[in-house]
Amino acid sequence: MPSVSPFAGKPVDPDRLVNIDALLDAYYTRKPDPSIATQRVAFGTSGHRGSSLHTSFNENHILSISQAIVDYRKNAGITGPLFIGIDTHALSRPALKSALEVFAANGIEVRIDDKDGYTPTPVISHAILTCNRGRNSDLADGVVITPSHNPPEDGGFKYNPPHGGPADTDITKVIENAANDYMAKGMKGVTRVPFEQALKAPTTKRHDYINPYVADLAAVVDMDIIRESGISIGIDPLGGAAVDYWQPIIDKYGINATIVSKEVDPTFRFMTADWDGQIRMDCSSPYAMARLVQMKDRFDIAFANDTDADRHGIVSGKYGLMNPNHYLATAIEFLFNNRANWNPAAGVGKTVVSSSMIDRVAKEIGRKLVEVPVGFKWFVDGLYNGTLGFGGEESAGASFLRRDGTVWSTDKDGIILGLLAAEITARTKQTPGAAYEAMTKRLGTPYYARIDAPADPAQKAILKTLSPEQIGMSELAGEPIVSTLTNAPGNGAAIGGLKVSARDGWFAARPSGTENVYKIYAESFKSEAHLKAIQTEAQDAISALFAKAAQK
């Protein structure tokens, strides 16, 4: 595991902040070369991401992606409005301008924020689903311009089709290939108009994103019980897209909440550094969340969101910042026991690298467990049709159904996960941290960690295409192995790595999509020492696999 920086959890020195002028200048002046792998359009699990300073998120990228989306919509017969929103990263607004220039030139009806403000990822998903409810034609889709919790110098561009959630690879690969083709042809075929003309185009329409979303929240969270309880709530938007949403929520529902900071600054100078000394708006990191954690005794419950508000970080009184896996298990237990109108057959969605505490909770409450590969896209269909009551990832992203059992959002919604922590506290008279502690007394205490280990591209390719037989393990930390999986049991889709399980522990290994490392997720229900043994054996087995491949 990489060592923790001495700067972690501390304010960042001003001379280490990103130069916003240089960042914006590079967006327009640097032209990507698609023959260089790092400068191509590449859609990962959350869209195309990069930095203008590295020529991986520049004007030509966004122009070409936008034209590729125009082409995809035409071929797919999508003719409704395109909802588009941005977060507070410095590169988001220039990317919005580039996208509007292309969409307007191609006659796409686009809905932009009526106050030129910021729009969280879950709000775009909610808007798409609301628009499409009861319609079979002229369906809407959307774009969210955000690199999520990534550092201030980064930009991101995500496409959500009419189901409202993240686009699957069958869509993103088409968009990615077309965008790279446009860049390879010197942008020939990309149609655009000047920004001022795009802004005045009859197809560019202003849209109130805030009020419809806020007014609908009572359909998914019990806002009445939160208000009536009078519990004190602390909220930190971390300078992100939810910054203008919380006061309308407080005003409408009369909850006893305090927004601890409304500051927005593209350098994010108000953040404390993450584990590696970098600024990262990761609301699941105790280092990035140091400001709110220090206030834990001021509030009965507190929470934060990342920059596009699709993730949540829950500060639970004396328990401090909850581990994301712990809160997922707590939220699942509460929801399935307190949503009488949900389909009795609705299942629990988790990723293969999430805690097995969720498995134990699902068994205890008598719900089907649906275990899928990493990526929220795998939960979209289940949330859309109500066969999943909840879908969540170990990286603090989740969503769940409305109280009547119908779809709320098909993308992660950190806002409702924060409000759910308040509902749990109000209804049960105990914080989620206390609820989780009680859960461990019944179901056991898990010890969970993720480490990164070096792997070159060839080794990453080996790991991604493993068969269960290749790993050659019969025991894991002294226990017989009960399963070795390269496909997720919930839907049969490839994990892109493998998961090895014994009775009291497991590990999963996956190659990173952006760095020359692979990730080992591991968990023990015995002890920290047992966890360390699992991690060591996992790394040894994979190193042996790499060595064997090198000999061939």
N, C-alpha and C positions, 0 to 999 in steps of 0.2 A: 504494500500500500504506500503510495507517495506520502512523504512527510508533510505535516500541516505547516503552512507558512507562519512565520512570526507575526505577519500582518493580519492574519485571520481574525475576524471579529472586531477589527479596529477601523476607525475612519481612514479613508484613503488619502494619502498625501496629495495636495493639489497638483503637484508637478507630474503625478502619475495618471491624471485624468486624460481622457481622450480629447484630442484637438478636433472640435466639431467643425471648424472651418475647413480643415484639411480633409476630414471625412466627407463633407458635402462636395468639396471640389473634386475629390477622387471619383465620386459617384458619376459625375458628368464627363470628366476628362479621360479616365482610364477606359480603354476599350478591350473587353475580354477576347482572348484567342481560343476558340473552341477546340483547337488541336491540343491544347494544354488541359489535362484532365481536371486540374483544380480550378480552371476558369470556365468550365462548362456548366450549363444548367443541370442540377442534380436534385431530384425530389427524394428526400429521405422520408422518415415516418411523419414528419411535420412540415412538408413543403421544401422549397428551395431556400437555403440559408447561406450566408457568407458575409463578407465585409468589403466595402469599396476599397479599403486600403490594401486588400489582398487580391483585388480584381476578381472577386467572386460574387459580388452583389453590386452591380452597376447599372447604369441606364439601359444599356443594350440587353442585359439580362431581363429586365422587367418589360421592356417593349416587346421582346420576342416571346416571353411567356404569355403576355397579355394577348398577343396575336394568336398564339397557339390555343389559348382558351376560347377565343372567338371562333376559331376553326372547329374546335371540339364541340362547342355548343351547337354550331350549325349542323355538324354531322350527327349529333345526338338528338337533334330536334328540340333543344331547350330554347324556348322563346320568351320566357317570363323575365322579370327584373333580376338584375344581379346586385345583391347587397354587398357593399364593400366597406370595410372599416380598417382603422389603423391603431397601433399602440403608440407609446411615447418614445420609442427609439428614434434617434436623429434621422435615420435613413428611411423611416416609414413615410413621412410626408412627401419627400421627393419621389418615392416609389408610387405613391398614390397619384401624383401628378402624371407620371409616365403612363400608368395604367389607364387613367382617364383619357389621355390623349389618343390612345389606341381604341378604347371602347367607344368613345364618341365618334371617332372616324368611321367605325364599323357599324354604327347605328344601334349599339347595345344600350338598352335602358338600364341605367345604373342608379342605385340609391346611395347617396352619400349623407353623412351626418348633417343635420340641419343647422348645427352651430359650429361646423368645422372642428368638432371635437374628436375624442377618441372613442373607440368601440371595442369592447371585449370580445374575444372569440365566442364565448357562449351566447352572447347577444346576437351575433350574426346567425348562429345556428338556430336560435329561437325565432328570429325574424324569417328565415327561410321556411321553417316548419309551419309557422303561423300563416304565412302567405299561401303555402301549398295545401293547407288543410282543406279537404273536400274538393280539391281540383284535380282534374285528370289531364289538363292541357295548360299551356302557357306557364309552365312550372318555373319557379325561381331557383337560383343557386347563389353562390357567394364567394368572396375572396376576403381573407384576413391578412393584412400586411403586418407581420410580427415575427421576430425570431424567438418568441416566448421569453424565457428568463435569461437568455444569453447576454453576454457583455454589451456595453453601450455602443461599441463600434460595429456591432452586427446588424444585419437586416434579414427579414424573412418574408416569404410570399406563399400563402397556402390557398388551395382551391377546395371548396366544399360543393359537391353536386347537389341535386334537388333533395336528397335524403337528409341534408343538413350537416352531415358529419364529414370527417376527413376523407378525401378521395382515395380509393384503393389503387393499387399499382396498375391495374388494367386501364385506368384513366391517367394517372400521373406519368406513366411511361410514354403514352401517346403525346401528352403535352410536353414532356421533357425532350423527346426526340424531335418534335416539330420546332421547338424553341432553338435547340442547338443547330438545326438545319437552317433556320433563318439567320442565325449568327454566322454560320459557315458561308452563307451566300451574301455576306456583307449587308444584311438586314433587308435585302430585296424581298418584297412581298409584305413587309410590315407597313401597315397604313396608320398614319397618325395626323392629328391636327394640332395647332398651337394650344397650349393649356387654357388660355383665356377663352378661346373659341370652344374648347371642350366643356369648360365650366358653364358656358351660356347655351350649350346645345339643348334642344328640347328633350333629348333622351337622358340628360343628366338631371336627376330630380333630388330634392332635399327630402330627408326622411327623419322623423322623430324616433330615434332608437331607444332613448332613455325611458320615456313614460310607459309605452306598451310593455316593456320588459318588467319594469318596477311594479306596474299594476297587476301583473300576472303572477308575481312571486308567491302570493298566498295560495295559489293552486298547487304549489310544490312543497312549500314549507309552512308549518303552522305559525304564522306571524302573530296571531291573536294570543297564543299562550306565551310567546316571547314577550309581548307587550305587557300582558297581565301579570307576569312573574316579576317584572321590574328588575331583572338581573342586569348588571352592568357589563357592557360589551365594549371592548377596544378593537378598533379596526385600523389596519395600516395598508393602504393601497400600494405601498412601495413605489410611489411615483408612477404607477401604471395606468392602464386604460380604464380601470374601474373608479378612478379618482372622482369623477363627476356623477357617479351613480349612487354613492353611499348616502349623501345628504338627502336626495329625494326618497331613498328607502326609509331613512330615519324619520323624515317628515310625514310620509304617507302612513306608516304603520305605528308611529309613536313609540318606538322602542328606545330604551335607555342606552344609547350607544354614543361613543366618542370616536371621531376620526382623529387619530393621533398625529397625522401629518397629511397635508394636501399639497405638499411641494412637488412640482414637476420640473425636472432639469435633465436635459439629454445626456449630461455627463454622469448623472446619478451620483453626484458628490455626497449626497446625504446617506448613502448606503455604507454599511460596514463590509469589509472585504470577506470573500468566501474562503474556503479552506486553503486555496492555493494563492491567496493574496490578490486575486482578481475580483473586480466588481461583477457580481452575477445576482440577478434578482430572484434567487432561488428561495422560495418561502418554505422549503423543507429543510434548509440548511441552518443549523444553530448559529453559524458564523454570520451568514447574511441576515439572519433574523435577530441579531443581538439587541437591536434597539427595542423591539417589541417584547422580547423575552425579559429584558430588564424591567419592563412595566407589568410583569405578570401579577404582582400583588395588588395592582390598582383596579383590576377588573375580575369579575367572576369568570369570564371567558373572553379570549381575544383571538383574532385571526388576521391573516394577511393573504394577499394574492400576488402572483407573479405579474409580469408586465402586461400580459394579455388576459389576465384573470381566468385562465383555464386551470390553474393549480391553486392549492390551498395549503396554508400552514396554520396549525391549530395550537395555540398557547393555552394550556389547561391548568391555570392556577399554580399550585405548588409542584405540579408535575412538569412544568415548563413546556417546551416545544415537543409535541408528540411526534414520535416516529411515524411516517406516513402509513406504514403497514399496520401499526397499532390503531390508528384512527380509522382506516378502512374497515378493519374487523369490527370496531365499535359501531361505526355507522351502519354496517350491514345488520348487525344484531338488532340495533334499535329500529331501523326502518322496517324490517320484515316482521317485527313484533308490534309495530304501531301504524301500519298501513292496511287497514281492514278491507279496503276496496281494491287492493292489488290482486291480480290473478293468482290463485293458490298454487298454480304450476309455474309461476315466474321464477327464474333461476338467478343465481349469483354469478356474475362474471368477474374473473380475475385473470391476470397474465401468469405465464408459467414461472416467472421470476418473483412473484408476490409471495408473501408469507403463507405458510401452511396453516397458520392460525385461522385463516379465512376458510380453509377446508373444514377445520374442526367446528367453526361457527356454523357453517352451512349444514353440516351433519346434525348439529344440536338443534337447529331451528327447522330441520326437515325440508331443506330446499336443495334443489339440484345445483351442483357446482359445474360451471362451464369454464374450463381452463383453456386459454387461447395464447397465441404468440404475443410478443411485445408489440404494442401499437394499438391506439384506441380505436382504429378503424375496425377492429375485429368485434367491437361491441355495438357497432352502428345498427345492424339489422335487428338484433335482439332488443335494443332500446326502442327502436322505431316501431316494432310490432308488439311490444309488451311482453315478449317471452323472457326477457331479462329485466328484473326489477332494479338492478344495480350493476354498473360496470366500473371497475377501477384498476389503476396501475400503481405499482409500488413507488413511482416517482411523483406521487401526490396529485394525480389527475383522476377525476371520477365524475359520473353523473348518475341520476336516478330518475324514476318515473314521477309524474304528477301524483297527487294524492288519490286521484280517481283511477290510477293505473294506466294512463295514456302517456305518450311520449312528451317529455319536456324539452330536452336537447339531445342531440346525437353527437355532440362534441363535449369535451370536458368543461365543467362549470364550477370554478372555484368559489364563485359567489354563493351558490346554494349550499356548497359543502361547509362554508363558514357559518351561514345562517343555521344549518342543521346542527352544528355544535351548540349554538344558542338554544335551539329547540330541545336538544337532549338535556342540557343543563336545566332548562325551565321545567320540562315535563318530569324528569326523574329526580330532580333536586340533588343531582350529583354531576360533576363535570365528566366529559368523555375520558379524561385521564383516570378518574376514579372508577369509571365503568370498565375500562380496560384492565385495571388492576384486579378488579373482582373477577373478570373473565379469566385471567391467568391462574387464579386459584382453582377454577373449575377445569380448565382445559390445558393447563401447563404454561410454562414460560419459554417463549422462543428466543433464540440468540441468532441474530441475522446480520449479515454484512455483505458488502460488495467490494471486491478489489479488482484492480486493473493490472494486467501483465503484458509485457511486450510481445508483439507478433507482427511479422512482416506480411506484405500482401499475399504471398504464397501460402503462408501458414494460416492466415485468416480465411483463405479460400478453402483450405482443407477442413477447417473447423465448421465452416458453413455447410459443407456437403457430407458430413459424417454419416455413417450408418451405425446403429447401436452396437453391432459386432466389433467395430474397429476400436472401441475404447478399451475392451478387454479387462474389465473390472468385475470381480465377483463379490467383493466386500467394500464397504465404505466406513472407515473409522471404526472397525471392529464389528460391524453389523452386515448381515447378508443384504445384497442389493435386491430390491423388489421390483424395480422398473428402470429401464434405460430408454429414454424417449428422444426422438428427433422430430417427432410431429406432436402437436398439441392434442391432448385427449379430448378437448371440448369441441374441436371442429376439424381435426385431422390435418390442419395446415402446418407446413414446415416451420420449425422453431428458428431455423437459421443457426443452429448449434445443437446442443444436447442438454438433457436434464437427467441426472442420475439420483435415484431415491432409495433410501433405506427406511427402516421403521421410524427412527428418531432423528433423521436428518437427510439433507439433500444438497446437491449443488447443480447449478446450470452454468453453462459457458457459451458465450456468444461473441463473435467478432464485432468490434466497433465499426460503425459505418463511416467515421470521419478521421479516426486516428489509428496509428499502428500499434494497437493494443487489442487484447480481448478481455472481456469482462467475466469475472467469476462471481456469481451470486451464490450464497450458501446460507444454510440455516440449520440449527440444532435445537432440539427440545430437551437437551441434557444439560449443557454447560458451555461456557466460553471456551474451555479447553477442548471440548468435543468439536466445537465450531472450527477452532484452529486446525484440528486434525483433519476435518473434512476439507478445509481450504488447501492444506498442504498436499493431501492425497490427490485432490483435483488437479492442482497445478503440476504435480509430478506425472500424473497420467497423461495430461495434455502435452507436457514437454517430451515425454517418451514417444507420443504419437508424432510430434513434429520431427524428432530425431530419426524415427523409422522412415518417415517420408523423405527426409534429406538423404538417407542412405540409398534410397531407390533412385 
